[in-house]
């Protein structure tokens, strides 16, 4: 059976002066999800948007809002994003005192739960919680800023996670974030990813539909 691929534009690269319009335009162009990066200038060296911005864009689209929390501590802010309309909430194991408890907290709020792996974060964090996850996010850059180049070593990690997912027999999404572009999205898909976060490769173009369409054309070439 062919794998279902999803494209999740990261609004970190959008024009924040016109954020509502940007979200509507990128969804109209074919986005499957809206990826919402949350940075606290503590866990990562940058500061972005909070729950109020998520709440503001929620009425503007029906596609899922995919919230990536790069904050520490993480548990305090999970309910705020759930109330603001997040559908998926992902966090870093390093930002949680108790990973299992944070997953349970996200699910108790009615959201899907994801765990995020930085380039140097070991996959052993999955050993006792993978059966509880809905999504695993592999960072192919070091988090904190948009527009970085894809780290090639991430491909081996993606393949390793895909094997772990297969072993569970569950439908866990495998998302990749960082330097995803038209010219490498097929290679990332071949490694095992099914969900692709892309910011500057979409928002820096003048034609979001053409950018997403070009990515889908590359994904259509992938044999699964």
C-alpha positions as CSV (number, residue, x, y, z in Angstrom):
1,X,0.0,0.0,0.0
2,X,1.4,3.4,-0.9
3,X,2.4,5.6,2.0
4,X,0.3,8.7,2.6
5,X,2.5,11.8,2.6
6,X,1.7,15.0,4.5
7,X,3.2,18.5,4.0
8,X,3.3,20.8,7.0
9,X,4.4,24.4,6.3
10,X,6.1,25.9,9.3
11,X,4.7,29.4,10.0
12,X,8.0,30.3,11.6
13,X,9.0,31.4,8.1
14,X,5.7,33.2,7.3
15,X,5.2,36.9,7.3
16,X,3.9,37.5,10.9
17,X,2.5,40.9,9.9
18,X,0.0,39.0,7.8
19,X,0.0,35.7,9.7
20,X,-3.8,34.9,9.3
21,X,-3.6,35.5,5.6
22,X,-0.5,33.5,5.3
23,X,-2.1,30.5,7.0
24,X,-5.1,30.7,4.8
25,X,-3.0,31.0,1.7
26,X,-0.8,28.1,2.4
27,X,-3.7,25.8,3.3
28,X,-5.4,26.8,0.1
29,X,-2.2,25.9,-1.7
30,X,-2.5,22.3,-0.4
31,X,-1.0,22.1,3.1
32,X,-2.1,19.1,5.1
33,X,-1.1,20.6,8.4
34,X,0.0,23.9,9.9
35,X,3.3,23.5,11.8
36,X,3.5,25.9,14.8
37,X,7.0,26.3,16.3
38,X,7.1,27.4,19.9
39,X,10.5,28.7,21.3
40,X,11.1,30.1,24.7
41,X,14.6,31.6,24.6
42,X,15.5,29.1,27.2
43,X,15.5,25.6,25.8
44,X,16.4,27.1,22.4
45,X,18.0,30.5,21.7
46,X,15.0,32.2,20.1
47,X,11.6,33.5,21.1
48,X,8.4,33.0,19.0
49,X,4.7,32.8,19.4
50,X,2.5,31.5,22.3
51,X,-1.0,30.1,22.8
52,X,-2.7,33.4,22.0
53,X,-1.4,33.3,18.4
54,X,-2.4,29.7,18.1
55,X,-5.9,30.6,19.3
56,X,-6.1,33.5,16.8
57,X,-5.3,31.3,13.8
58,X,-7.4,28.3,14.8
59,X,-10.7,29.7,13.4
60,X,-9.0,30.4,10.1
61,X,-8.4,26.8,9.0
62,X,-9.8,23.3,9.5
63,X,-6.5,21.5,8.9
64,X,-4.8,20.2,12.0
65,X,-2.4,22.5,13.9
66,X,0.8,20.7,14.7
67,X,2.5,22.4,17.7
68,X,6.2,21.7,18.3
69,X,7.1,22.8,21.8
70,X,10.7,23.9,22.2
71,X,10.2,25.0,25.8
72,X,11.5,23.9,29.2
73,X,9.7,23.0,31.4
74,X,7.0,21.8,29.1
75,X,4.1,20.5,31.2
76,X,2.9,23.9,32.3
77,X,2.1,25.1,28.7
78,X,0.6,22.0,27.3
79,X,-3.0,22.7,28.5
80,X,-2.8,26.3,27.2
81,X,-2.0,25.1,23.6
82,X,-4.7,22.4,23.8
83,X,-7.3,25.0,24.8
84,X,-5.9,27.3,22.0
85,X,-6.8,24.6,19.4
86,X,-3.8,22.5,18.9
87,X,-4.4,19.0,17.5
88,X,-0.9,17.6,17.8
89,X,1.5,18.6,20.6
90,X,5.1,17.4,20.4
91,X,7.9,18.0,22.9
92,X,11.6,17.2,23.5
93,X,12.5,14.5,26.1
94,X,15.1,16.8,27.5
95,X,12.4,19.3,28.3
96,X,10.4,17.0,30.5
97,X,11.1,15.6,33.9
98,X,8.9,12.6,33.2
99,X,8.4,11.8,29.5
100,X,5.6,9.3,30.1
101,X,3.7,11.8,32.3
102,X,4.0,14.5,29.6
103,X,2.6,12.2,27.0
104,X,-0.3,11.3,29.3
105,X,-0.9,15.0,29.9
106,X,-1.1,15.8,26.2
107,X,-3.5,12.9,25.6
108,X,-5.7,13.9,28.6
109,X,-6.1,17.3,26.9
110,X,-7.6,15.5,23.8
111,X,-4.5,16.0,21.6
112,X,-2.2,13.6,19.8
113,X,1.2,13.3,21.3
114,X,4.6,13.5,19.7
115,X,8.2,13.1,20.8
116,X,11.0,15.2,19.2
117,X,14.6,14.1,18.6
118,X,17.4,16.6,18.1
119,X,20.3,15.5,16.0
120,X,22.2,14.3,19.1
121,X,19.3,12.9,21.1
122,X,19.4,9.1,21.3
123,X,16.5,7.0,20.2
124,X,16.6,5.1,23.4
125,X,14.0,7.6,24.7
126,X,11.5,5.6,22.6
127,X,12.2,2.3,24.4
128,X,9.4,2.5,26.9
129,X,6.9,5.0,25.3
130,X,6.7,4.4,21.6
131,X,3.4,2.5,22.0
132,X,1.9,5.7,23.4
133,X,3.0,8.1,20.7
134,X,1.0,9.3,17.7
135,X,4.0,11.1,16.1
136,X,7.8,11.0,16.2
137,X,9.6,14.1,14.9
138,X,13.2,14.0,13.8
139,X,15.0,17.3,13.7
140,X,17.4,17.4,10.8
141,X,18.8,20.7,12.0
142,X,19.6,21.9,15.5
143,X,16.4,23.7,16.7
144,X,16.1,27.4,17.3
145,X,16.1,29.1,13.9
146,X,14.5,28.6,10.5
147,X,16.3,28.4,7.2
148,X,19.1,26.0,8.2
149,X,20.6,23.3,6.0
150,X,19.5,19.7,6.3
151,X,22.0,17.5,8.3
152,X,22.5,14.4,6.1
153,X,23.2,12.1,9.1
154,X,19.5,12.5,10.0
155,X,18.6,10.0,7.2
156,X,20.0,7.1,9.2
157,X,18.0,8.2,12.2
158,X,14.8,8.4,10.1
159,X,15.3,4.9,8.8
160,X,16.0,3.6,12.3
161,X,12.8,5.1,13.6
162,X,10.8,3.7,10.7
163,X,12.0,0.3,11.6
164,X,10.9,0.9,15.2
165,X,7.5,2.1,14.1
166,X,7.0,-1.0,11.9
167,X,7.8,-3.2,14.8
168,X,4.9,-1.7,16.8
169,X,2.4,-2.4,14.1
170,X,0.8,1.0,14.8
171,X,0.2,4.0,12.6
172,X,2.7,6.5,14.1
173,X,3.5,9.5,11.9
174,X,7.2,10.0,11.2
175,X,7.8,13.7,10.7
176,X,11.0,15.5,9.7
177,X,11.8,19.2,10.3
178,X,14.8,21.2,9.1
179,X,16.1,22.0,5.7
180,X,13.3,20.1,3.9
181,X,13.2,21.3,0.2
182,X,12.1,20.2,-3.2
183,X,15.5,18.8,-4.0
184,X,15.8,16.5,-1.0
185,X,12.2,15.6,0.0
186,X,12.2,12.4,-2.0
187,X,15.4,11.2,-0.4
188,X,13.9,11.9,3.1
189,X,10.8,10.0,2.1
190,X,12.8,7.0,0.9
191,X,14.5,7.0,4.4
192,X,11.0,6.5,5.9
193,X,9.5,9.8,6.6
194,X,5.8,10.5,5.8
195,X,5.3,14.0,7.2
196,X,7.4,16.9,6.1
197,X,7.8,20.3,7.8
198,X,9.1,23.0,5.4
199,X,9.3,26.7,6.2
200,X,11.5,28.8,4.0
201,X,11.3,26.5,1.0
202,X,7.6,27.3,0.8
203,X,7.2,30.8,2.4
204,X,10.2,32.3,0.6
205,X,8.6,31.6,-2.8
206,X,6.1,33.8,-4.4
207,X,3.8,30.8,-5.2
208,X,2.9,28.5,-2.3
209,X,0.8,26.3,-4.5
210,X,3.7,25.7,-7.0
211,X,6.2,25.0,-4.1
212,X,3.9,22.5,-2.5
213,X,3.0,21.0,-5.9
214,X,6.7,20.5,-6.7
215,X,7.2,18.7,-3.4
216,X,4.3,16.4,-4.1
217,X,5.6,15.7,-7.6
218,X,8.9,14.6,-6.0
219,X,7.1,12.4,-3.5
220,X,5.1,10.8,-6.2
221,X,8.4,9.4,-7.6
222,X,9.1,7.5,-4.4
223,X,8.5,3.8,-4.4
224,X,7.2,2.4,-1.1
